[in-house]
């Protein structure tokens, strides 16, 4: 979804009269980076997120940045940033594993539907800049008939930016050669892939890795495929590792505003504050990416939260998060900042997220700034103060938009209430190395209750995909998970439109729920599945449609529209009891 983000205009010193720009009063969401670099191998991360989805909703998380889905060259140990096969989302036996580090494809799709059922957006991390693997020595992939195949979207040396085109074995086995998106085959291949990926997964947006190393014309074209070409509203944020706000604005403009960008300008200021031991000049918080509508603010990420590299905000992350969750922008919370080392949620973070949803609206106005103290107001809704001094309380009289004689309560819970005077000014006190979050006294609100959304996922059955073409037998089951008493819509389009297809829906016990037959296109719906759980779609062709005594065969597209379960339904049951149904007789159902 698009996030309309408010604009912060910082132009004051001390207690001068404020200025502001017009802002949208919509409450912004909170993104969670739903993983970390050292996430354990074998933990079935997709299932972990499925189980936690109701809790994320309760805490006020409205979007989750997911790790890269695609199979990496290091197989089950890969976090996805060494892409090996862009079309393998954890369903092909490659690189020594079927699932990715994060889990099976079926559990990925289940997790996305559960997030949607809890009103949470799913953002996919994609890595179109570089690629690993693909040597003959490491060649493993077989197609669905067991024959040697090369899959989709293979690349040759001239599709990269290699240093040596002759025997460049190191680059192909262990390196990460940059892909040359100027090559028409490569560019068109990525455009085709992103359309497939978007339909297959049903995600709501993208985090694009390493955009600094790709031409913006390519990333703009990539996003065009899913935002305009498919008529979808898809959020996007690019990782452009640069602290110059002019450079960040150039990239946003070059992408025609299709993507937000991570606010590295602000990140480097927050990093300086965290490492300044109380000697950081708080006026540096004025230095941030000024296009709040396209700004994703953050304090840590998988790239920065590695204590050996010195780029993490660890000791003073409370101040940093108190700032980004009050200031304009779309804030992103890092997994290891939301949870402590024992996996328990940090209460102060949940409180800050609540404050963000309830009060962080209206124009952002700087009310006070000196070396130790910074005060920000969200016009008439929130008055936030930040003290960098580790030893002393700091005080300031500040003008507000709350009006005269209004009682303000500190919802961070550290200090007592204050009143505005007859002119709407207030004197605030901020504890050492701490913050205050003042709002109108008596405010009682709950975390937002985002609407439940349905999931739409579309699959392609072809010999080089993980679903085989339809024949005169029932295909392998295509699984999905549905909430009970919610409609399920099934569409099948045969590539050979002259053929007659049978399409059936089964429950997890092999019981047929519905069945339809049609030529070229088959559609049916089930209004009220009787239980929450796993369901399966199977497709086959009527007998007698082949020529020369040969059985009939056709690729097809399958689209399923459904509401995922609000809670996890566990692993997919064994469906062997209906994997070997008999051939489909002419014009007769299963």
C-alpha positions as CSV (number, residue, x, y, z in Angstrom):
1,X,0.0,0.0,0.0
2,X,1.1,3.6,-0.5
3,X,2.1,5.5,2.6
4,X,1.4,9.2,2.5
5,X,4.1,10.5,4.8
6,X,4.1,13.9,6.5
7,X,6.7,16.6,5.9
8,X,9.1,17.9,8.5
9,X,10.3,21.5,8.0
10,X,13.1,22.4,10.3
11,X,14.0,26.1,10.3
12,X,14.1,27.2,13.9
13,X,16.7,28.0,16.6
14,X,15.8,28.1,20.3
15,X,12.3,29.6,20.8
16,X,11.7,31.3,17.5
17,X,8.3,31.2,15.9
18,X,7.7,28.0,14.0
19,X,7.0,27.4,10.4
20,X,5.5,24.3,8.7
21,X,4.2,22.9,5.5
22,X,0.8,21.5,4.8
23,X,0.7,17.8,5.9
24,X,-1.6,14.9,5.5
25,X,-3.2,13.8,8.8
26,X,-3.4,10.2,8.0
27,X,-1.8,7.9,10.6
28,X,1.2,6.1,9.1
29,X,2.0,2.5,9.6
30,X,5.0,0.8,11.2
31,X,7.2,-1.6,9.2
32,X,9.0,-4.4,10.9
33,X,12.1,-6.0,9.4
34,X,10.8,-9.4,10.1
35,X,14.2,-11.2,10.3
36,X,17.8,-10.7,11.1
37,X,21.1,-11.7,9.5
38,X,21.9,-14.5,11.9
39,X,18.4,-16.0,12.0
40,X,18.9,-19.7,12.8
41,X,19.1,-22.2,10.0
42,X,16.4,-24.8,10.2
43,X,14.0,-22.7,12.3
44,X,11.3,-22.7,9.6
45,X,11.1,-18.9,9.6
46,X,8.0,-18.7,7.5
47,X,6.1,-20.8,10.0
48,X,7.5,-18.7,12.9
49,X,6.1,-15.5,11.3
50,X,2.8,-17.2,10.7
51,X,2.5,-18.1,14.3
52,X,3.4,-14.5,15.4
53,X,1.1,-12.7,13.0
54,X,-1.7,-12.1,15.5
55,X,0.8,-10.7,18.0
56,X,2.3,-8.4,15.3
57,X,-1.2,-7.1,14.7
58,X,-1.7,-6.5,18.4
59,X,1.6,-4.6,18.7
60,X,0.7,-2.3,15.8
61,X,2.9,-3.7,13.1
62,X,1.3,-2.9,9.7
63,X,3.9,-4.1,7.3
64,X,6.7,-6.7,7.4
65,X,9.8,-6.6,5.3
66,X,10.6,-10.2,4.5
67,X,14.0,-11.7,3.5
68,X,14.8,-12.6,0.0
69,X,12.6,-15.5,-1.1
70,X,14.7,-17.0,-3.9
71,X,17.1,-20.0,-3.6
72,X,20.6,-18.9,-3.0
73,X,23.9,-20.5,-4.1
74,X,24.6,-21.6,-0.6
75,X,21.3,-23.5,-0.4
76,X,19.8,-24.0,3.0
77,X,22.4,-21.7,4.6
78,X,21.7,-18.8,2.2
79,X,19.8,-15.7,3.4
80,X,18.9,-15.1,-0.3
81,X,21.5,-12.4,-1.2
82,X,23.5,-14.8,-3.4
83,X,20.6,-15.5,-5.9
84,X,20.9,-18.8,-7.7
85,X,17.5,-19.4,-9.3
86,X,15.0,-16.5,-9.3
87,X,12.1,-18.9,-10.0
88,X,12.9,-21.2,-7.1
89,X,11.1,-20.0,-4.0
90,X,11.7,-23.1,-2.0
91,X,10.2,-25.8,-4.1
92,X,13.0,-27.2,-6.2
93,X,15.7,-29.7,-5.2
94,X,18.7,-27.5,-5.9
95,X,21.9,-26.7,-4.0
96,X,21.4,-29.6,-1.6
97,X,17.9,-28.5,-0.4
98,X,14.3,-28.1,-1.4
99,X,13.3,-25.4,1.1
100,X,15.3,-22.2,1.3
101,X,16.8,-21.2,4.7
102,X,13.5,-19.6,5.5
103,X,11.3,-22.6,4.6
104,X,9.2,-24.3,1.9
105,X,7.4,-22.3,-0.7
106,X,4.0,-23.6,0.4
107,X,4.7,-22.2,3.9
108,X,5.8,-18.9,2.4
109,X,2.5,-18.5,0.6
110,X,0.6,-19.6,3.7
111,X,2.5,-16.9,5.8
112,X,1.6,-14.2,3.3
113,X,-2.1,-15.1,3.5
114,X,-2.0,-15.1,7.3
115,X,-0.4,-11.7,7.3
116,X,-3.1,-10.4,5.0
117,X,-5.8,-11.9,7.3
118,X,-4.3,-9.9,10.1
119,X,-4.2,-6.7,8.1
120,X,-0.5,-6.7,7.6
121,X,1.4,-5.9,4.4
122,X,4.0,-8.3,3.1
123,X,7.1,-6.7,1.5
124,X,9.5,-9.0,-0.5
125,X,13.2,-8.3,-0.6
126,X,14.4,-8.7,-4.2
127,X,18.0,-8.8,-5.4
128,X,18.3,-7.9,-9.1
129,X,21.8,-6.5,-9.0
130,X,23.9,-9.6,-8.9
131,X,23.8,-13.4,-9.2
132,X,25.7,-16.4,-8.0
133,X,25.9,-20.0,-9.2
134,X,25.0,-21.5,-12.5
135,X,28.2,-23.5,-13.3
136,X,28.1,-26.8,-15.1
137,X,30.0,-28.4,-12.1
138,X,27.2,-27.3,-9.8
139,X,24.4,-28.1,-12.2
140,X,21.6,-30.0,-10.5
141,X,18.2,-29.0,-11.7
142,X,15.8,-31.5,-13.3
143,X,12.5,-30.7,-14.8
144,X,9.3,-32.2,-13.6
145,X,9.8,-35.3,-15.8
146,X,13.2,-35.9,-14.4
147,X,15.1,-34.7,-17.5
148,X,18.0,-32.3,-17.4
149,X,16.8,-28.8,-17.7
150,X,18.1,-25.3,-17.2
151,X,15.0,-23.7,-15.8
152,X,14.0,-20.2,-16.6
153,X,16.0,-17.0,-17.0
154,X,19.5,-18.5,-17.4
155,X,22.3,-16.0,-18.1
156,X,25.5,-16.1,-20.2
157,X,28.8,-14.2,-19.5
158,X,27.8,-11.3,-21.6
159,X,24.7,-10.7,-19.4
160,X,27.0,-9.6,-16.6
161,X,29.7,-7.0,-16.0
162,X,32.6,-9.5,-15.6
163,X,36.2,-8.6,-15.4
164,X,37.2,-11.6,-17.5
165,X,35.0,-13.3,-20.0
166,X,37.4,-16.2,-20.6
167,X,37.4,-18.9,-17.9
168,X,36.1,-16.7,-15.1
169,X,35.6,-19.7,-12.8
170,X,35.9,-17.7,-9.6
171,X,33.1,-15.3,-10.5
172,X,30.7,-18.1,-11.4
173,X,31.4,-20.3,-8.3
174,X,32.1,-18.0,-5.4
175,X,31.7,-14.4,-6.5
176,X,28.7,-12.2,-7.0
177,X,29.0,-10.8,-10.6
178,X,26.9,-7.7,-11.3
179,X,24.1,-8.3,-13.8
180,X,24.1,-6.0,-16.9
181,X,20.5,-4.8,-17.0
182,X,21.2,-2.9,-20.3
183,X,21.1,-6.2,-22.1
184,X,17.6,-6.5,-23.6
185,X,17.4,-10.2,-22.7
186,X,18.3,-9.5,-19.1
187,X,16.0,-6.5,-18.7
188,X,13.0,-8.3,-20.3
189,X,13.8,-11.4,-18.3
190,X,13.5,-9.4,-15.1
191,X,10.4,-7.7,-16.2
192,X,8.8,-11.1,-16.9
193,X,10.1,-12.5,-13.7
194,X,8.7,-9.7,-11.5
195,X,5.3,-10.1,-13.0
196,X,5.4,-13.9,-12.3
197,X,6.7,-13.3,-8.8
198,X,4.1,-10.7,-8.0
199,X,1.2,-12.9,-9.1
200,X,2.7,-16.0,-7.5
201,X,3.2,-14.6,-4.0
202,X,0.6,-11.9,-3.7
203,X,3.0,-9.6,-1.9
204,X,2.1,-5.9,-1.2
205,X,5.5,-4.3,-2.0
206,X,9.2,-4.6,-2.4
207,X,12.5,-3.7,-0.8
208,X,15.0,-3.5,-3.6
209,X,18.6,-4.4,-2.7
210,X,21.6,-2.4,-3.8
211,X,19.8,0.1,-6.0
212,X,22.9,2.4,-6.0
213,X,24.6,-0.1,-8.3
214,X,21.8,-0.2,-10.9
215,X,20.5,2.4,-13.3
216,X,17.3,4.0,-12.0
217,X,15.8,3.5,-15.5
218,X,15.9,-0.2,-14.8
219,X,14.4,-0.1,-11.3
220,X,11.7,2.3,-12.5
221,X,10.8,-0.1,-15.3
222,X,10.8,-3.0,-12.9
223,X,8.3,-1.2,-10.6
224,X,6.2,-0.1,-13.6
225,X,5.6,-3.8,-14.3
226,X,3.7,-4.3,-11.0
227,X,2.4,-0.8,-10.4
228,X,1.1,0.1,-13.8
229,X,1.4,-2.9,-16.1
230,X,-0.6,-5.1,-13.7
231,X,-2.7,-2.3,-12.2
232,X,-1.6,-3.0,-8.7
233,X,-0.8,-0.6,-5.8
234,X,2.6,-1.8,-4.7
235,X,4.9,-0.1,-2.1
236,X,8.6,0.0,-2.7
237,X,11.7,1.1,-0.9
238,X,15.2,1.2,-2.3
239,X,18.5,0.6,-0.4
240,X,20.6,3.5,-1.7
241,X,23.6,3.5,0.6
242,X,24.4,7.2,0.7
243,X,24.0,9.9,3.3
244,X,23.6,12.8,0.9
245,X,20.0,13.9,0.8
246,X,20.4,15.4,-2.6
247,X,21.6,12.1,-4.0
248,X,18.6,10.2,-2.4
249,X,16.2,12.8,-3.9
250,X,17.9,12.3,-7.3
251,X,17.2,8.6,-7.1
252,X,13.6,9.0,-6.1
253,X,13.0,11.5,-8.9
254,X,14.8,9.3,-11.4
255,X,12.3,6.5,-10.5
256,X,9.4,8.9,-11.1
257,X,8.4,8.7,-7.5
258,X,7.6,5.0,-7.8
259,X,9.8,4.1,-4.8
260,X,10.6,5.4,-1.4
261,X,14.2,5.3,-0.1
262,X,15.8,4.4,3.2
263,X,16.8,7.6,5.0
264,X,20.5,7.0,5.4
265,X,21.0,10.8,6.0
266,X,19.1,10.5,9.3
267,X,20.6,7.1,10.0
268,X,24.1,8.5,10.1
269,X,23.0,11.3,12.4
270,X,21.4,8.7,14.8
271,X,24.5,6.6,14.6
272,X,26.6,9.6,15.6
273,X,24.2,10.3,18.5
274,X,24.4,6.7,19.6
275,X,28.2,6.7,19.6
276,X,28.7,10.2,20.9
277,X,28.5,9.3,24.6
278,X,26.5,12.4,25.3
279,X,28.6,14.8,23.2
280,X,26.5,14.7,20.0
281,X,25.1,18.0,18.9
282,X,21.3,17.4,18.8
283,X,20.9,20.0,16.1
284,X,22.3,17.4,13.8
285,X,18.8,15.8,13.7
286,X,17.9,18.5,11.3
287,X,20.0,16.6,8.7
288,X,17.6,14.1,7.2
289,X,16.1,13.3,3.8
290,X,13.6,16.0,3.3
291,X,11.1,14.2,1.1
292,X,9.0,12.6,3.9
293,X,6.5,11.2,1.4
294,X,9.3,8.9,0.1
295,X,11.3,8.4,3.3
296,X,11.6,5.2,5.2
297,X,13.4,5.9,8.5
298,X,15.3,3.3,10.4
299,X,17.8,2.8,13.2
300,X,19.2,-0.7,12.4
301,X,19.1,-3.3,9.7
302,X,20.7,-6.6,8.9
303,X,23.5,-4.7,7.2
304,X,24.2,-2.4,10.1
305,X,23.4,-4.6,13.2
306,X,26.7,-6.4,13.2
307,X,28.6,-5.2,16.3
308,X,32.0,-5.8,14.7
309,X,31.4,-3.1,12.0
310,X,30.5,-0.3,14.3
311,X,27.5,0.7,12.3
312,X,24.8,-0.4,14.8
313,X,22.8,1.6,17.2
314,X,22.8,-0.5,20.3
315,X,23.4,1.3,23.6
316,X,21.1,4.3,22.8
317,X,18.6,2.9,20.5
318,X,15.8,4.0,22.8
319,X,16.4,7.7,21.9
320,X,16.8,6.8,18.2
321,X,13.5,4.9,18.0
322,X,11.7,7.6,20.1
323,X,12.7,10.0,17.3
324,X,11.8,8.0,14.2
325,X,8.5,6.9,15.7
326,X,7.5,10.5,16.4
327,X,9.0,12.3,13.3
328,X,7.4,12.2,9.8
329,X,8.4,9.3,7.6
330,X,7.6,5.6,7.4
331,X,9.5,4.0,10.4
332,X,11.0,0.6,10.1
333,X,11.8,-1.3,13.3
334,X,14.6,-3.9,13.3
335,X,13.8,-7.4,14.6
336,X,16.6,-7.4,17.2
337,X,15.5,-4.1,18.5
338,X,11.9,-5.1,18.9
339,X,13.0,-8.3,20.8
340,X,15.7,-8.8,23.4
341,X,18.3,-11.5,23.3
342,X,15.8,-14.0,25.0
343,X,13.2,-13.3,22.4
344,X,10.9,-11.2,24.6
345,X,9.4,-8.1,23.2
346,X,10.7,-4.8,24.5
347,X,7.9,-3.0,26.2
348,X,9.2,0.5,25.5
349,X,9.2,-0.4,21.8
350,X,5.5,-1.5,21.9
351,X,4.7,1.8,23.7
352,X,6.5,3.9,21.1
353,X,4.6,2.1,18.3
354,X,1.4,2.8,20.1
355,X,2.3,6.5,20.4
356,X,3.2,6.6,16.7
357,X,-0.2,5.3,15.7
358,X,-2.2,7.4,18.2
359,X,-0.4,10.8,18.1
360,X,2.3,11.0,15.4
361,X,0.2,12.9,12.9
362,X,0.1,16.5,11.6
363,X,3.0,18.6,10.3
364,X,6.4,18.1,12.0
365,X,7.7,21.3,13.6
366,X,11.0,21.8,15.3
367,X,10.2,23.6,18.6
368,X,13.7,23.8,20.2
369,X,17.2,22.7,19.5
370,X,20.6,23.1,21.2
371,X,23.6,20.8,21.8
372,X,21.8,18.6,24.3
373,X,18.0,19.0,23.7
374,X,15.8,18.6,20.7
375,X,12.0,19.2,20.8
376,X,9.7,18.2,18.0
377,X,5.9,18.7,17.7
378,X,3.5,16.9,15.5
379,X,1.1,19.8,15.1
380,X,-1.3,19.8,18.1
381,X,-1.0,16.0,18.6
382,X,2.4,15.1,20.0
383,X,5.2,17.1,21.7
384,X,8.4,15.0,21.9
385,X,11.7,16.0,23.6
386,X,15.0,14.2,23.4
387,X,18.0,14.8,25.8
388,X,21.4,13.6,24.8
389,X,23.1,14.6,28.0
390,X,23.9,11.6,30.1
391,X,24.1,13.4,33.4
392,X,21.6,16.3,33.6
393,X,17.9,17.0,33.1
394,X,17.2,19.6,30.4
395,X,14.3,22.1,30.4
396,X,12.8,24.4,27.8
397,X,9.8,26.7,27.2
398,X,8.3,25.8,23.8
399,X,5.4,27.0,21.8
400,X,2.8,24.4,20.9
401,X,-0.3,24.0,18.8
402,X,-2.3,22.4,21.6
403,X,-3.8,25.7,22.6
404,X,-4.1,27.5,25.9
405,X,-4.5,25.8,29.3
406,X,-4.3,22.3,28.1
407,X,-3.0,19.5,30.3
408,X,-0.4,17.4,28.6
409,X,0.6,13.9,29.7
410,X,3.9,12.1,29.1
411,X,2.9,8.8,27.5
412,X,6.5,7.6,27.8
413,X,5.8,7.5,31.5
414,X,9.0,9.2,32.8
415,X,7.8,12.6,34.0
416,X,4.7,14.3,35.4
417,X,2.0,16.2,33.5
418,X,2.5,19.8,32.3
419,X,0.0,22.5,31.3
420,X,0.2,24.9,28.5
421,X,-0.1,28.6,29.5
422,X,-2.6,31.1,28.3
423,X,-0.6,31.5,25.1
424,X,-0.2,27.8,24.4
425,X,3.4,27.5,25.6
426,X,4.6,24.7,27.8
427,X,7.7,24.2,29.9
428,X,9.0,20.6,29.5
429,X,11.6,18.7,31.4
430,X,13.5,15.8,29.8
431,X,15.5,13.3,31.9
432,X,19.2,12.5,31.2
433,X,19.7,10.2,28.1
434,X,15.9,10.1,27.9
435,X,12.8,11.3,26.1
436,X,9.3,12.5,26.8
437,X,6.2,12.1,24.6
438,X,3.5,14.6,25.6
439,X,0.0,14.3,24.3
440,X,-3.4,15.5,25.6
441,X,-4.2,14.1,29.0
442,X,-6.7,11.3,29.1
443,X,-6.0,10.0,25.7
444,X,-7.2,6.4,25.5
445,X,-6.8,4.6,22.2
446,X,-6.0,1.2,21.0
447,X,-3.6,0.1,18.3
448,X,-5.1,0.4,14.8
449,X,-7.4,-2.4,13.6
450,X,-6.4,-2.7,10.0
451,X,-9.0,-4.4,7.8
452,X,-8.6,-8.1,6.9
453,X,-7.6,-8.5,3.3
454,X,-8.0,-11.4,0.9
455,X,-5.1,-13.0,-0.9
456,X,-4.8,-13.5,-4.6
457,X,-2.1,-15.9,-5.9
458,X,-1.6,-17.1,-9.5
459,X,0.4,-20.1,-10.5
460,X,1.7,-21.3,-13.9
461,X,1.9,-25.0,-14.7
462,X,4.6,-25.8,-17.3
463,X,7.3,-28.3,-17.7
464,X,10.0,-25.9,-16.5
465,X,8.0,-24.8,-13.4
466,X,7.2,-26.5,-10.2
467,X,3.7,-27.4,-11.4
468,X,3.5,-29.8,-14.3
469,X,1.1,-29.3,-17.3
470,X,-2.3,-30.9,-17.0
471,X,-2.8,-34.3,-18.6
472,X,-5.4,-37.1,-18.5
473,X,-4.8,-37.5,-14.8
474,X,-5.2,-35.3,-11.7
475,X,-2.2,-33.0,-11.3
476,X,-0.3,-32.8,-8.1
477,X,-2.1,-30.7,-5.5
478,X,-1.7,-27.0,-5.4
479,X,-2.0,-26.2,-1.6
480,X,-3.3,-23.1,0.1
481,X,-4.7,-22.2,3.5
482,X,-8.2,-20.7,4.1
483,X,-10.2,-19.3,6.9
484,X,-13.5,-21.1,7.5
485,X,-16.8,-19.6,6.3
486,X,-14.9,-17.3,3.8
487,X,-15.4,-17.7,0.0
488,X,-12.8,-19.3,-2.2
489,X,-12.7,-18.4,-5.9
490,X,-10.8,-20.7,-8.4
491,X,-9.9,-19.8,-12.0
492,X,-8.1,-22.0,-14.5
493,X,-7.1,-20.9,-18.0
494,X,-5.6,-23.6,-20.3
495,X,-2.9,-22.6,-22.7
496,X,-4.5,-24.9,-25.2
497,X,-7.9,-23.4,-25.3
498,X,-9.3,-26.2,-27.4
499,X,-9.1,-28.7,-24.5
500,X,-11.7,-29.5,-21.9
501,X,-10.4,-29.3,-18.3
502,X,-11.7,-30.6,-14.9
503,X,-10.8,-28.6,-11.8
504,X,-11.5,-29.8,-8.3
505,X,-11.1,-28.5,-4.7
506,X,-10.2,-30.9,-1.9
507,X,-9.9,-30.5,1.8
508,X,-6.9,-31.9,3.8
509,X,-8.5,-35.3,4.1
510,X,-8.9,-35.8,0.4
511,X,-12.6,-35.0,0.3
512,X,-13.8,-33.3,-2.8
513,X,-15.4,-29.9,-1.9
514,X,-16.3,-28.8,-5.4
515,X,-15.7,-29.6,-9.1
516,X,-16.2,-27.9,-12.4
517,X,-15.6,-28.7,-16.1
518,X,-15.1,-26.4,-19.0
519,X,-13.4,-25.7,-22.3
520,X,-10.3,-23.5,-22.1
521,X,-11.4,-21.7,-19.0
522,X,-12.9,-23.1,-15.7
523,X,-14.2,-21.1,-12.8
524,X,-16.0,-22.0,-9.6
525,X,-16.4,-20.6,-6.1
526,X,-17.0,-22.2,-2.7
527,X,-18.9,-19.8,-0.4
528,X,-18.2,-21.2,3.0
529,X,-15.5,-23.8,3.5
530,X,-16.5,-25.6,6.7
531,X,-13.2,-25.4,8.5
532,X,-10.0,-23.4,8.8
533,X,-7.0,-25.2,7.3
534,X,-5.3,-26.6,4.2
535,X,-7.1,-27.0,0.8
536,X,-5.9,-28.2,-2.5
537,X,-6.7,-27.5,-6.2
538,X,-6.2,-30.3,-8.8
539,X,-6.5,-29.9,-12.5
540,X,-6.8,-32.5,-15.3
541,X,-7.9,-33.0,-18.9
542,X,-10.7,-35.2,-20.2
543,X,-9.6,-38.4,-21.9
544,X,-9.8,-38.8,-25.6
545,X,-8.6,-35.3,-26.6
546,X,-5.1,-36.4,-27.7
547,X,-4.1,-37.1,-31.3
548,X,-2.6,-40.3,-32.7
549,X,-3.4,-42.3,-29.6
550,X,-1.3,-40.0,-27.4
551,X,-2.6,-38.6,-24.2
552,X,-3.6,-35.0,-24.1
553,X,-1.5,-32.3,-22.3
554,X,-1.7,-28.5,-21.7
555,X,0.0,-26.0,-19.6
556,X,-2.3,-23.7,-17.6
557,X,-2.7,-20.8,-15.2
558,X,-4.4,-21.2,-11.9
559,X,-5.6,-18.2,-9.8
560,X,-7.0,-18.6,-6.3
561,X,-8.6,-15.8,-4.4
562,X,-9.2,-16.5,-0.7
563,X,-8.9,-15.2,2.8
564,X,-6.1,-16.8,4.7
565,X,-6.5,-18.0,8.3
566,X,-6.1,-15.5,11.1
567,X,-4.0,-18.0,13.0
568,X,-1.4,-20.6,11.8
569,X,-2.8,-23.9,10.8
570,X,0.5,-25.8,11.1
571,X,2.3,-28.0,8.6
572,X,0.7,-29.3,5.4
573,X,-0.8,-32.7,6.1
574,X,0.2,-35.8,4.1
575,X,-2.0,-35.9,1.1
576,X,-0.9,-39.2,-0.2
577,X,-4.4,-40.6,0.2
578,X,-5.5,-38.6,-2.9
579,X,-2.3,-38.1,-4.9
580,X,-3.0,-41.1,-7.2
581,X,-6.6,-40.7,-8.2
582,X,-7.6,-42.5,-11.4
583,X,-7.5,-41.1,-14.9
584,X,-10.3,-38.6,-15.7
585,X,-12.9,-40.3,-17.8
586,X,-14.6,-38.4,-20.6
587,X,-17.0,-35.7,-19.3
588,X,-17.2,-37.3,-15.8
589,X,-16.0,-35.8,-12.6
590,X,-13.6,-37.4,-10.1
